[in-house]
Amino acid sequence: MDFVKTVLVTGGAGFIGSHFVCSLVNRHPTWRIINLDNLDYCSNLRSLEAVEDRGNYTFIRGDICNPRLVNHIFATENINIVFHFAAQTHVETSFIWPSRYHQTNVEGTQVLLKSAFEARVEKFIYVSTDEVYGESLDKEFDESSPRRPNNPYSVSKAAAECLVLSYWERHMFPVIITRSNNVYGPRQYLEKVIPKFLSLLQLNKKCTIQGTSPQSRHFLFVDDAVEAFHTILARGEVGEIYNIGTDFEISIVQLARQLIQMVRHIPHTELDDWLEFVPDRPMVDLRYPLNCQKLRRLGWKPAVSWKEGIRRTVTSPCLTSPPTTILVTMRFRCAAGLLVR
């Protein structure tokens, strides 16, 4: 079969990437979807079982930091569009191994950009994070707000953004950057806050809360994030940055209480008995409010309510019966003091 387009998705075995790859494969049967992933600890090919036998899907195991591999893919696969999800994303670990985050998130992005530019792809979409803005207690961040990253992870993502934009400014290479709120949903790896709380509760353990500062987050259901990427692919303007966010905001303490009630069915008066406060990490941003009007003008808005999204997440089989290997990894990380974003 001759495919109309070929899309390369990096990090397509990760949480958001796998949801997006499955959506692309199903929505565009005449497009070839190539998933490049090095299968790091947070990747899971089981998330792609629904499409692994489809004729328009190809998986390549490999590292974006490997220029020989990346150059070969662009030289032989006729790539039209790149969605760059691949990254190291765990904030706590970034304080311990910042060089690893720089290598993957910055140097890996440079390798990918160089090959994509030389191959003259028609669109390069870089998936960034709201954390590049730093925190705000009142004002919403729009896309023109300055970057003020406060941890090694967000610093590496901000640096990668600068690389991406430099290709637009110097070469008019057609790039787009996205910055999203916290994305959640089924099949998310257990180091992130919602699946970690759920897994702890399933193990009859307390939810661990970092520090005593009033942290809150805006949570966006993964299906809404996927739809945002489709909207940006279809109607986004090159050279632009798009916030992907939601108005729904909840404190981490209240999030824990709600999950405790949903999973353990604990009376309201006993919820706090299931909270354990632990030492904070070196730098914590309290909140990341986003102004998403630019993306909404393209026709996108969140469609899944928090009530529905968290219900679907809590009842997900992947979270109800997590693999033993993942639970062992989670226990090791908790014992090592690597707490969750």
Secondary structure, DSSP 8 states (H G I E B T S, - for coil): ---SEEEEEETTTSHHHHHHHHHHHHH-TTEEEEEEE---TT--GGGGTTTTT-TTEEEEE--TT-HHHHHHHHHHS---EEEE------HHHHHH-HHHHIIIIIIHHHHHHHHHHHTT-SEEEEEEEGGGG---SSS-B-TTS-----SHHHHHHHHHHHHHHHHHHHH---EEEEEE-EEE-TT--TTSHHHHHHHHHHTT--EEEESSS--EEEEEEHHHHHHHHHHHHHH--TT-EEEE--S-EEEHHHHHHHHHHHHH---GGGGGGGEEEE---S-------B--HHHHTTT----S-HHHHHHHHHT-HHHHS--HHHHHHHHHHHHTT----
